Amino acid sequence: MAFAHSIFALANHTANKYSAILAVKHNPEQSCHSKTQLVTINGKGSEAHAQVLEKAKRELVSKARQNVNQGLSMVDSIQRLGIEHHFEEEIEAILKRAHLTRVHRNDDCQELSQVALLFRLLRQEGYYIHPDMFDKFRDHEGNLKQALFDDIQGLTGLFEASQLSIEGEEYLDQAGELSRRYLNVWLSSVHDHPHLEVVTHSLRSPIHKSLSLRFMPKFLQFEKTKWTNSLEELSKFDSEIIGSLHLKEIFEVSKWWKELGLAKDLKFARDEPIKWYMWAMACLPDPQFSEERIELTKPLSLVYLIDDIFDFCGNIDELTVFTDAVKRWDMEAMEQLPDYMKVCFKALYDLVNEFAFKTQLKLGWNPLNTLIKSWGRLLSAFLEEAKWFASGEIPKADEYLKNGIVSTGVHMILVHSFFFMGQGITDETVTLMDEFPSLISSTATILRLCDDLEGDNEDDGDGMDGSYLKCYMKEHPGVSIEQTREHVRKLISDAWKRLNQECLNKANPLPSSFTKVCLNAARMVPLMYSHDTNTPSQLEDYVKSLLSGGGYMQSVPKDQNVVS
């Protein structure tokens, strides 16, 4: 139905390409012992990997001691390559030292690119640092100094830093927008420049709002150094581990889905386990979360299935009973429903109970009540959208968005993530998860509105696509479609500011590990949905980068794409 767009649903035309990834000629066990694999999954690794890692660690510590800017640049590359799990203690010490140095000393000799990098890295790590550190780059009227317009590296860094702004930081927003405009002008005037690819990638995929590059080092730095070569070598070793690990997890998820039998019992059910796994893979990229990625994919699959029931199958009376049964967690209430709903609820009932049981065994905490509340909230939102569609009613834009944030499924999935990660679980945080904390609602807002913008771009362009845009234009008859799109982009930007604020909120009782999961969910959006019609989707490159490390993409036919 028009309103019930689950945010986890990719455009249908991408789905039939994912199966190509599984065209591998060996089984999961064999995939973990590729001839080219030099590192074992359990992290002990080979001697060669250990030597490369030790060399990189020595270089990081040495560079940071000799020159703080070199150390920060190396930290940036490590994080962008997605190998920071090897350097957690070193990175924490370097950034803590950089923060203390910044608090007690103002170095007027630093260049714009260096100040911007320090600002971005500290805020990414949760340190609040005031944007007045950019004041020395402003003229007496408060504008960016004219001399800086020739500093392409500095402007790129300033644009990247501006992505971490929070509400009330107008100068940082203005500086970022000015940098973006000037860099676009510069790009249009050059055709063969060593910085061309880095600047283009930065404008298309700002670091803070994108997932790690994962073995795509050509966008790392403006200039190559010995230590970038060292990190690239380590990244290649890690690609063997992670590519093999992800492939094994995909087989595990596919095996579970096949044995569950829903694709066979319910002919309308989507049979796309790789697509579902993509979100878990993005939200939990650390190799240590293998079991968590597999477990998180399972409720994701049922979000798709139940979304289709509300979209295409059930009438309002049946959907109302179905929703009420889930909220009461009552199997007996399903007796009056069609068989396909009984099968679906039985699968949900068993899955959530098993998830709660595993969590209790692992952590000594039973999350069943919180999980049931979250699923009930999600189905209530689905039901509201079904009623709108059935009646032909177009709700007010704010009413649609309030409900649409819930119907994304983000809260339900992040609640599962929170419990299975098992960090920071207290009475206070569980109570918070029972609600809809800003950390989650801002993430869900980004997902919902980006999905609606993408749906509008794929539609006939009149904005009448049954999304927020349709609701807003009906409520504001004199507004054009382009003005509406710009309004939605502003709402997305504001949601990012709130998310940034939550990441800097020291009073937030939720653990930083969970904050990163929320950030990664928001960062996944540009790969899935591009609300800029001039920006092609990067999903295919990302999937290939994750699975090609061990040569596992070689069996995909040359004439097929992973996604389209």
TIKOL-645835 format. One record per residue (C-alpha): y, z, x negated; residue number from 0. Coordinates in Angstrom, 3 decimals, m for minus. Example, Ala and Ser with C-alpha at 12.3 -4.5 7.8 and 13.67 -1.06 7.14 Angstrom:
<nodes>
NODE       yy       zz       xx  nr
NODE   m4.500    7.800  m12.300   0
NODE   m1.060    7.140  m13.670   1
</nodes>
This chain:
<nodes>
NODE       yy       zz       xx  nr
NODE    0.000    0.000    0.000   0
NODE    3.558   m0.560   m1.100   1
NODE    4.479    3.062   m1.648   2
NODE    1.285    4.432   m3.142   3
NODE    1.595    3.166   m6.688   4
NODE   m0.195    5.640   m8.937   5
NODE    1.604    5.634  m12.235   6
NODE   m1.717    5.493  m14.006   7
NODE   m2.502    2.104  m12.484   8
NODE   m1.841   m0.803  m14.823   9
NODE   m0.979   m4.146  m13.374  10
NODE   m4.205   m5.657  m12.036  11
NODE   m3.923   m8.713  m14.218  12
NODE   m4.489   m6.596  m17.318  13
NODE   m7.686   m5.008  m16.131  14
NODE  m10.128   m7.846  m16.655  15
NODE   m9.270   m8.047  m20.336  16
NODE  m10.285   m4.523  m21.297  17
NODE  m13.974   m5.184  m20.999  18
NODE  m13.727   m7.465  m24.024  19
NODE  m13.297   m4.418  m26.245  20
NODE  m16.795   m3.299  m25.386  21
NODE  m18.315   m6.586  m26.537  22
NODE  m19.610   m4.800  m29.606  23
NODE  m23.035   m5.694  m30.913  24
NODE  m24.131   m2.193  m31.793  25
NODE  m24.538    1.096  m29.964  26
NODE  m22.233    4.139  m30.214  27
NODE  m24.370    5.774  m32.866  28
NODE  m24.300    2.684  m35.034  29
NODE  m20.553    2.340  m34.534  30
NODE  m20.044    5.626  m36.314  31
NODE  m21.771    4.309  m39.425  32
NODE  m19.975    1.033  m40.058  33
NODE  m20.600   m0.472  m43.488  34
NODE  m16.894   m0.306  m44.164  35
NODE  m16.530    3.281  m43.053  36
NODE  m15.708    5.537  m45.974  37
NODE  m15.012    8.766  m44.139  38
NODE  m17.233   10.792  m41.856  39
NODE  m16.124   11.789  m38.386  40
NODE  m16.532   15.497  m39.060  41
NODE  m13.542   15.468  m41.415  42
NODE  m15.389   16.304  m44.654  43
NODE  m14.766   12.798  m45.831  44
NODE  m15.706   10.932  m48.929  45
NODE  m14.497   11.646  m52.395  46
NODE  m12.238    8.603  m52.265  47
NODE  m10.528    9.766  m49.094  48
NODE  m10.107   13.285  m50.454  49
NODE   m8.488   11.902  m53.601  50
NODE   m6.056    9.720  m51.654  51
NODE   m5.147   12.606  m49.362  52
NODE   m4.633   15.012  m52.241  53
NODE   m2.452   12.458  m54.021  54
NODE   m0.317   11.996  m50.906  55
NODE    0.071   15.757  m50.479  56
NODE    1.145   16.192  m54.094  57
NODE    3.682   13.384  m53.717  58
NODE    5.073   14.880  m50.531  59
NODE    5.548   18.346  m52.008  60
NODE    6.947   16.933  m55.240  61
NODE    9.414   14.566  m53.542  62
NODE   10.605   17.283  m51.185  63
NODE   11.298   19.639  m54.101  64
NODE   13.086   17.003  m56.164  65
NODE   15.103   15.391  m53.395  66
NODE   15.282   16.634  m49.818  67
NODE   16.122   13.156  m48.511  68
NODE   13.057   11.618  m50.156  69
NODE   10.940   14.401  m48.713  70
NODE   12.328   13.834  m45.211  71
NODE   11.793   10.096  m45.489  72
NODE    8.186   10.697  m46.438  73
NODE    7.719   13.103  m43.516  74
NODE    9.121   10.418  m41.222  75
NODE    6.619    7.846  m42.472  76
NODE    3.713   10.279  m42.153  77
NODE    4.593   11.057  m38.537  78
NODE    5.151    7.432  m37.619  79
NODE    1.776    6.457  m39.045  80
NODE    0.101    9.108  m36.911  81
NODE   m1.479   10.931  m39.864  82
NODE    0.582   14.113  m39.632  83
NODE   m2.522   16.162  m38.771  84
NODE   m3.308   16.112  m42.512  85
NODE    0.107   17.551  m43.451  86
NODE    0.967   20.140  m40.794  87
NODE    1.697   23.020  m43.183  88
NODE    3.620   20.864  m45.647  89
NODE    5.757   19.283  m42.927  90
NODE    6.506   22.636  m41.319  91
NODE    7.665   24.069  m44.668  92
NODE    9.821   21.037  m45.507  93
NODE   11.583   20.953  m42.152  94
NODE   12.075   24.720  m42.090  95
NODE   13.704   24.513  m45.510  96
NODE   15.837   21.534  m44.447  97
NODE   17.006   23.435  m41.361  98
NODE   17.972   26.517  m43.361  99
NODE   19.772   24.345  m45.894 100
NODE   21.685   22.602  m43.126 101
NODE   22.723   25.889  m41.494 102
NODE   24.146   27.334  m44.706 103
NODE   25.577   24.224  m46.360 104
NODE   27.451   21.145  m45.197 105
NODE   26.812   18.313  m47.656 106
NODE   29.660   15.812  m47.329 107
NODE   27.959   13.518  m49.836 108
NODE   25.154   12.559  m47.459 109
NODE   25.126    9.054  m46.044 110
NODE   24.887    8.278  m42.322 111
NODE   21.234    7.244  m42.566 112
NODE   20.331   10.530  m44.266 113
NODE   22.198   12.703  m41.761 114
NODE   20.686   10.771  m38.857 115
NODE   17.176   11.192  m40.249 116
NODE   17.664   14.941  m40.744 117
NODE   19.015   15.303  m37.203 118
NODE   16.136   13.349  m35.673 119
NODE   13.329   15.057  m37.600 120
NODE   14.646   18.541  m36.875 121
NODE   15.101   17.899  m33.171 122
NODE   11.685   16.265  m32.949 123
NODE   10.246   19.446  m34.415 124
NODE   12.039   21.606  m31.817 125
NODE   15.001   22.781  m33.911 126
NODE   18.303   22.677  m32.067 127
NODE   20.863   21.169  m34.389 128
NODE   24.377   20.403  m33.188 129
NODE   25.574   16.784  m33.193 130
NODE   28.803   17.882  m34.896 131
NODE   27.001   17.016  m38.128 132
NODE   28.096   13.437  m37.336 133
NODE   31.787   14.380  m37.119 134
NODE   32.518   13.203  m40.656 135
NODE   31.573    9.678  m39.603 136
NODE   34.240    9.618  m36.856 137
NODE   37.860    8.533  m37.234 138
NODE   40.878   10.497  m36.001 139
NODE   40.407    9.016  m32.505 140
NODE   36.800   10.201  m32.347 141
NODE   35.246    6.755  m32.747 142
NODE   32.729    5.636  m35.337 143
NODE   34.508    4.685  m38.553 144
NODE   34.977    0.936  m38.935 145
NODE   33.551    0.967  m42.483 146
NODE   30.148    2.008  m41.095 147
NODE   29.639   m1.271  m39.243 148
NODE   28.324   m2.819  m42.447 149
NODE   25.785   m0.007  m42.888 150
NODE   22.814   m1.495  m41.044 151
NODE   20.422    1.228  m42.170 152
NODE   22.884    3.929  m41.118 153
NODE   23.516    2.372  m37.702 154
NODE   19.778    2.046  m37.124 155
NODE   19.328    5.709  m37.999 156
NODE   22.187    6.713  m35.700 157
NODE   20.643    4.723  m32.835 158
NODE   17.316    6.464  m33.441 159
NODE   18.983    9.885  m33.579 160
NODE   20.805    9.267  m30.293 161
NODE   17.457    9.035  m28.485 162
NODE   17.138   12.819  m28.823 163
NODE   20.391   13.604  m27.026 164
NODE   20.544   16.167  m24.243 165
NODE   22.898   16.525  m21.298 166
NODE   26.525   16.957  m22.324 167
NODE   26.318   15.140  m25.658 168
NODE   28.535   12.209  m24.683 169
NODE   29.611   11.359  m28.229 170
NODE   26.013   11.000  m29.370 171
NODE   25.291    8.757  m26.375 172
NODE   28.356    6.629  m27.079 173
NODE   27.530    6.362  m30.776 174
NODE   23.988    5.308  m29.968 175
NODE   25.151    2.676  m27.485 176
NODE   27.748    1.334  m29.937 177
NODE   25.096    1.156  m32.665 178
NODE   22.720   m0.677  m30.338 179
NODE   25.334   m3.249  m29.394 180
NODE   26.430   m3.871  m32.958 181
NODE   22.859   m4.149  m34.231 182
NODE   22.078   m6.694  m31.509 183
NODE   25.108   m8.721  m32.580 184
NODE   23.947   m8.466  m36.182 185
NODE   20.433   m9.603  m35.244 186
NODE   21.833  m12.667  m33.496 187
NODE   23.738  m13.645  m36.640 188
NODE   20.916  m13.334  m39.194 189
NODE   17.672  m15.246  m39.394 190
NODE   16.136  m14.338  m42.743 191
NODE   16.911  m10.786  m43.769 192
NODE   14.587   m8.110  m45.226 193
NODE   15.729   m5.595  m42.593 194
NODE   15.270   m7.920  m39.640 195
NODE   11.841   m6.704  m38.499 196
NODE   12.648   m3.019  m38.934 197
NODE   15.872   m3.224  m36.915 198
NODE   14.270   m5.357  m34.193 199
NODE   11.372   m2.927  m33.844 200
NODE   13.721    0.055  m33.768 201
NODE   15.793   m1.360  m30.904 202
NODE   12.701   m2.379  m28.983 203
NODE   10.707    0.799  m29.615 204
NODE   12.845    3.808  m30.609 205
NODE   10.738    6.218  m32.652 206
NODE   11.223    9.269  m30.421 207
NODE   10.302    7.340  m27.284 208
NODE    7.295    5.533  m28.741 209
NODE    3.815    6.466  m29.867 210
NODE    3.035    6.473  m33.578 211
NODE    2.632    3.088  m35.223 212
NODE   m1.027    3.719  m35.966 213
NODE   m1.742    1.506  m38.934 214
NODE    1.245   m0.831  m38.413 215
NODE    3.147    0.050  m41.615 216
NODE    5.378   m3.023  m41.801 217
NODE    7.957   m1.265  m39.581 218
NODE    8.018    1.981  m41.538 219
NODE   10.891    1.790  m43.984 220
NODE   13.770   m0.427  m45.049 221
NODE   12.457   m0.403  m48.621 222
NODE    8.945   m0.111  m50.068 223
NODE    8.251    2.686  m52.550 224
NODE    5.232    4.006  m54.420 225
NODE    4.749    6.749  m51.865 226
NODE    4.805    4.353  m48.912 227
NODE    1.942    2.510  m50.598 228
NODE    0.107    5.816  m50.986 229
NODE    0.547    6.647  m47.297 230
NODE   m0.546    3.185  m46.231 231
NODE   m3.712    3.624  m48.283 232
NODE   m4.406    6.945  m46.575 233
NODE   m3.691    5.355  m43.207 234
NODE   m6.301    2.679  m43.872 235
NODE   m8.886    5.352  m44.630 236
NODE   m7.953    7.157  m41.419 237
NODE   m8.225    3.963  m39.418 238
NODE  m11.936    3.968  m40.202 239
NODE  m12.315    7.455  m38.805 240
NODE  m10.175    7.037  m35.740 241
NODE  m11.295    3.528  m34.808 242
NODE  m14.911    4.626  m34.965 243
NODE  m14.198    7.854  m33.109 244
NODE  m12.334    6.121  m30.288 245
NODE  m15.086    3.585  m29.891 246
NODE  m17.705    6.322  m29.643 247
NODE  m15.569    8.070  m27.005 248
NODE  m15.218    4.839  m25.026 249
NODE  m18.994    4.468  m24.967 250
NODE  m19.327    8.096  m23.857 251
NODE  m16.816    7.632  m21.034 252
NODE  m18.439    4.349  m19.954 253
NODE  m21.870    5.992  m19.942 254
NODE  m20.568    8.867  m17.805 255
NODE  m18.929    6.490  m15.329 256
NODE  m22.050    4.370  m15.004 257
NODE  m24.260    7.409  m14.436 258
NODE  m21.816    8.771  m11.854 259
NODE  m22.611    5.699   m9.775 260
NODE  m19.332    5.415   m7.868 261
NODE  m18.774    1.806   m8.894 262
NODE  m22.151    1.000   m7.335 263
NODE  m21.792    3.179   m4.235 264
NODE  m18.164    2.258   m3.508 265
NODE  m17.680   m1.493   m3.719 266
NODE  m13.887   m1.171   m3.743 267
NODE  m13.925    1.198   m6.728 268
NODE  m12.372   m0.037   m9.930 269
NODE  m14.743   m0.305  m12.858 270
NODE  m12.274    0.143  m15.726 271
NODE  m13.197    3.140  m17.884 272
NODE  m11.336    1.830  m20.938 273
NODE   m8.098    1.605  m19.010 274
NODE   m8.445    5.208  m17.891 275
NODE   m9.300    6.318  m21.404 276
NODE   m6.095    4.755  m22.762 277
NODE   m3.949    7.517  m21.271 278
NODE   m6.123   10.272  m22.704 279
NODE   m6.104    8.524  m26.070 280
NODE   m2.295    8.344  m26.034 281
NODE   m1.661   11.896  m24.824 282
NODE   m4.131   13.508  m27.251 283
NODE   m4.022   11.398  m30.440 284
NODE   m5.179   14.091  m32.871 285
NODE   m8.787   13.362  m33.959 286
NODE   m9.769   16.980  m33.290 287
NODE   m9.334   16.433  m29.524 288
NODE  m12.324   14.153  m29.072 289
NODE  m14.004   16.227  m26.361 290
NODE  m10.661   16.749  m24.622 291
NODE  m10.008   12.993  m24.457 292
NODE  m13.396   12.380  m22.873 293
NODE  m12.967   15.198  m20.359 294
NODE   m9.416   14.152  m19.462 295
NODE  m10.531   10.589  m18.719 296
NODE  m12.836   11.838  m15.972 297
NODE  m10.183   13.188  m13.558 298
NODE   m8.052   10.167  m14.438 299
NODE  m10.782    7.902  m13.093 300
NODE  m10.740    9.761   m9.786 301
NODE   m6.954    9.403   m9.537 302
NODE   m7.494    5.637   m9.504 303
NODE  m10.329    5.888   m6.995 304
NODE   m8.528    8.171   m4.562 305
NODE   m5.337    6.148   m4.901 306
NODE   m7.293    3.081   m3.737 307
NODE   m8.700    5.001   m0.764 308
NODE   m5.184    5.897    0.358 309
NODE   m3.904    2.395   m0.388 310
NODE   m6.554    0.210    1.188 311
NODE   m9.318    2.052    3.019 312
NODE   m8.571    5.081    5.144 313
NODE   m6.548    5.402    8.348 314
NODE   m4.019    8.207    8.732 315
NODE   m6.344   10.502   10.698 316
NODE   m9.136   10.173    8.135 317
NODE   m6.743   10.610    5.217 318
NODE   m5.288   13.731    6.825 319
NODE   m8.733   15.320    7.176 320
NODE   m9.619   14.233    3.635 321
NODE   m6.443   15.821    2.231 322
NODE   m6.975   19.027    4.198 323
NODE  m10.571   19.287    2.974 324
NODE   m9.470   18.970   m0.650 325
NODE   m6.724   21.563   m0.213 326
NODE   m9.242   23.973    1.350 327
NODE  m11.958   22.898   m1.134 328
NODE  m14.329   22.694    1.825 329
NODE  m17.283   20.302    1.713 330
NODE  m18.203   21.010    5.337 331
NODE  m14.893   19.571    6.537 332
NODE  m15.996   16.169    5.214 333
NODE  m18.820   15.750    7.731 334
NODE  m16.652   13.898   10.232 335
NODE  m15.449   11.394    7.624 336
NODE  m16.878    7.996    6.568 337
NODE  m19.608    8.008    3.941 338
NODE  m17.381    6.548    1.219 339
NODE  m14.981    9.494    1.576 340
NODE  m17.875   11.941    1.433 341
NODE  m19.119   10.335   m1.773 342
NODE  m15.649   10.448   m3.299 343
NODE  m15.006   14.078   m2.367 344
NODE  m18.428   15.116   m3.635 345
NODE  m17.641   13.489   m6.997 346
NODE  m14.247   15.236   m7.123 347
NODE  m15.716   18.567   m6.050 348
NODE  m18.427   18.464   m8.708 349
NODE  m16.093   17.231  m11.440 350
NODE  m13.411   19.872  m10.944 351
NODE  m15.940   22.695  m10.589 352
NODE  m17.694   21.573  m13.766 353
NODE  m14.349   21.309  m15.585 354
NODE  m13.441   24.838  m14.483 355
NODE  m16.853   26.148  m15.555 356
NODE  m16.577   24.564  m19.014 357
NODE  m13.084   25.973  m19.435 358
NODE  m14.213   29.452  m18.469 359
NODE  m17.090   29.301  m20.959 360
NODE  m14.766   28.062  m23.668 361
NODE  m11.739   30.283  m23.037 362
NODE  m12.809   33.038  m20.667 363
NODE  m10.283   31.821  m18.075 364
NODE  m11.205   30.139  m14.798 365
NODE   m8.565   27.537  m13.825 366
NODE  m10.200   26.466  m10.540 367
NODE   m7.447   27.727   m8.222 368
NODE   m4.726   25.993  m10.239 369
NODE   m6.723   22.756  m10.376 370
NODE   m7.321   22.794   m6.604 371
NODE   m3.605   23.366   m5.956 372
NODE   m2.738   20.449   m8.200 373
NODE   m5.184   18.067   m6.529 374
NODE   m4.008   19.216   m3.101 375
NODE   m0.398   18.560   m4.054 376
NODE   m1.317   15.076   m5.299 377
NODE   m3.214   14.105   m2.138 378
NODE   m0.418   15.439    0.053 379
NODE    1.966   13.114   m1.776 380
NODE   m0.451   10.201   m1.319 381
NODE   m0.679   11.046    2.370 382
NODE    3.100   11.113    2.770 383
NODE    3.337    7.645    1.239 384
NODE    0.529    6.409    3.506 385
NODE    2.429    7.652    6.550 386
NODE    5.610    5.893    5.411 387
NODE    3.752    2.670    4.951 388
NODE    1.863    2.902    8.254 389
NODE    5.049    3.581   10.211 390
NODE    7.200    1.089    8.340 391
NODE    9.618    3.890    7.513 392
NODE   11.723    3.578    4.362 393
NODE   12.672    7.085    3.220 394
NODE   15.876    8.141    1.549 395
NODE   15.848    7.423   m2.180 396
NODE   15.890   11.105   m3.156 397
NODE   13.102   11.875   m0.694 398
NODE   11.019    9.009   m2.069 399
NODE   11.572   10.101   m5.667 400
NODE   10.767   13.757   m4.971 401
NODE    7.439   12.734   m3.469 402
NODE    6.880    9.887   m5.929 403
NODE    7.118   12.219   m8.911 404
NODE    4.128   14.115   m7.507 405
NODE    2.160   10.982   m6.557 406
NODE    2.221    9.766  m10.143 407
NODE   m0.635   12.170  m10.809 408
NODE    1.139   13.422  m13.923 409
NODE    1.113   17.084  m12.902 410
NODE   m2.577   17.045  m12.078 411
NODE   m3.536   15.359  m15.352 412
NODE   m1.304   17.589  m17.473 413
NODE   m2.718   20.700  m15.787 414
NODE   m6.201   19.572  m16.845 415
NODE   m4.886   18.928  m20.366 416
NODE   m3.260   22.344  m20.559 417
NODE   m6.416   24.233  m19.712 418
NODE   m8.833   22.232  m21.786 419
NODE   m6.633   22.391  m24.899 420
NODE   m6.799   26.140  m24.433 421
NODE   m3.550   27.123  m26.163 422
NODE   m0.944   29.501  m24.753 423
NODE   m2.873   30.409  m21.595 424
NODE   m1.344   33.569  m20.107 425
NODE   m0.535   34.851  m16.615 426
NODE    3.019   33.575  m17.116 427
NODE    2.070   30.051  m18.207 428
NODE   m0.611   29.697  m15.527 429
NODE    1.932   30.692  m12.868 430
NODE    4.267   28.088  m14.326 431
NODE    1.565   25.421  m14.166 432
NODE    0.969   26.301  m10.498 433
NODE    4.528   25.128   m9.935 434
NODE    6.193   21.954  m11.201 435
NODE    8.003   22.912  m14.432 436
NODE   10.818   20.718  m15.712 437
NODE    8.737   19.701  m18.722 438
NODE    6.261   18.019  m16.364 439
NODE    8.692   16.815  m13.679 440
NODE   10.906   15.030  m16.225 441
NODE    7.833   13.310  m17.681 442
NODE    6.705   12.281  m14.200 443
NODE   10.193   10.977  m13.371 444
NODE   10.152    8.697  m16.408 445
NODE    6.753    7.350  m15.432 446
NODE    7.589    6.843  m11.757 447
NODE   10.894    5.038  m12.284 448
NODE    9.636    2.845  m15.122 449
NODE    6.698    1.831  m12.948 450
NODE    9.046    0.970  m10.090 451
NODE   11.312   m1.077  m12.368 452
NODE    8.315   m2.980  m13.710 453
NODE    7.075   m3.569  m10.171 454
NODE   10.481   m4.962   m9.282 455
NODE   10.476   m7.312  m12.280 456
NODE    7.008   m8.569  m11.343 457
NODE    8.045   m9.046   m7.707 458
NODE   10.344  m11.739   m6.376 459
NODE   13.386  m10.099   m7.898 460
NODE   15.106   m9.025   m4.671 461
NODE   14.314   m5.345   m5.206 462
NODE   12.396   m5.143   m1.921 463
NODE    9.143   m4.001   m3.479 464
NODE    8.478   m0.748   m1.639 465
NODE    9.701    1.386   m4.512 466
NODE   12.697    3.550   m5.368 467
NODE   14.756    0.368   m5.633 468
NODE   13.998   m0.598   m2.043 469
NODE   14.864    2.885   m0.784 470
NODE   18.099    3.005   m2.770 471
NODE   19.284   m0.451   m1.663 472
NODE   18.599    0.309    1.994 473
NODE   20.584    3.523    1.657 474
NODE   23.427    1.701   m0.179 475
NODE   23.725   m1.723    1.527 476
NODE   26.589   m2.969   m0.641 477
NODE   24.777   m2.439   m3.944 478
NODE   23.310   m5.426   m5.782 479
NODE   19.827   m5.510   m7.272 480
NODE   21.235   m5.473  m10.800 481
NODE   23.422   m2.450  m10.002 482
NODE   20.348   m0.747   m8.578 483
NODE   18.328   m1.465  m11.694 484
NODE   21.132   m0.092  m13.851 485
NODE   21.206    3.045  m11.693 486
NODE   17.460    3.484  m12.202 487
NODE   17.814    3.014  m15.963 488
NODE   20.437    5.769  m15.923 489
NODE   18.031    8.059  m14.045 490
NODE   15.356    7.339  m16.661 491
NODE   17.817    8.154  m19.441 492
NODE   18.769   11.411  m17.703 493
NODE   15.076   12.326  m17.360 494
NODE   14.623   11.799  m21.092 495
NODE   17.578   14.113  m21.748 496
NODE   15.930   16.816  m19.646 497
NODE   12.657   16.298  m21.472 498
NODE   14.473   16.546  m24.808 499
NODE   16.137   19.744  m23.618 500
NODE   12.780   21.263  m22.686 501
NODE   11.433   20.439  m26.140 502
NODE   14.340   22.394  m27.658 503
NODE   14.070   25.293  m25.212 504
NODE   12.958   28.323  m27.183 505
NODE   12.545   30.265  m23.948 506
NODE    9.893   27.817  m22.748 507
NODE    6.638   29.825  m22.657 508
NODE    4.445   26.697  m22.796 509
NODE    3.024   25.981  m26.276 510
NODE    4.451   23.242  m28.482 511
NODE    1.061   21.488  m28.454 512
NODE    1.407   21.010  m24.684 513
NODE    4.994   19.839  m25.089 514
NODE    3.708   17.080  m27.369 515
NODE    1.165   16.030  m24.739 516
NODE    4.001   15.627  m22.218 517
NODE    6.063   13.678  m24.746 518
NODE    3.149   11.386  m25.512 519
NODE    2.615   10.714  m21.812 520
NODE    6.249    9.598  m21.562 521
NODE    5.909    7.608  m24.781 522
NODE    2.961    5.719  m23.356 523
NODE    5.171    4.197  m20.671 524
NODE    6.737    1.392  m22.780 525
NODE    3.234    0.209  m23.651 526
NODE    2.199    0.084  m20.016 527
NODE    5.414   m0.851  m18.278 528
NODE    8.363   m2.692  m19.774 529
NODE   11.439   m2.331  m17.564 530
NODE   13.355   m4.670  m19.865 531
NODE   12.424   m8.235  m18.947 532
NODE   13.307   m9.366  m22.466 533
NODE   10.870   m6.962  m24.101 534
NODE    7.200   m7.978  m24.171 535
NODE    4.525   m5.359  m23.621 536
NODE    3.176   m3.821  m26.817 537
NODE   m0.050   m2.610  m25.220 538
NODE   m2.216   m5.278  m26.788 539
NODE   m0.972   m4.540  m30.313 540
NODE   m1.449   m0.828  m29.758 541
NODE   m5.012   m1.158  m28.491 542
NODE   m5.916   m3.443  m31.366 543
NODE   m4.322   m1.120  m33.918 544
NODE   m6.391    1.793  m32.628 545
NODE   m9.730    0.004  m32.467 546
NODE   m9.527   m2.513  m35.298 547
NODE   m9.657   m0.024  m38.162 548
NODE  m13.411   m0.244  m38.526 549
NODE  m13.611   m3.884  m37.617 550
NODE  m14.604   m3.131  m34.026 551
NODE  m12.324   m5.788  m32.586 552
NODE  m14.094   m8.543  m34.518 553
NODE  m16.568   m9.106  m31.707 554
NODE  m13.814   m9.816  m29.190 555
NODE  m13.762  m13.577  m28.616 556
NODE  m10.948  m15.304  m30.439 557
NODE   m9.650  m16.899  m27.259 558
NODE   m9.345  m13.589  m25.403 559
NODE   m6.617  m10.993  m25.456 560
NODE   m7.272   m7.316  m25.043 561
NODE   m4.530   m7.244  m22.428 562
NODE   m2.201   m9.837  m21.039 563
</nodes>
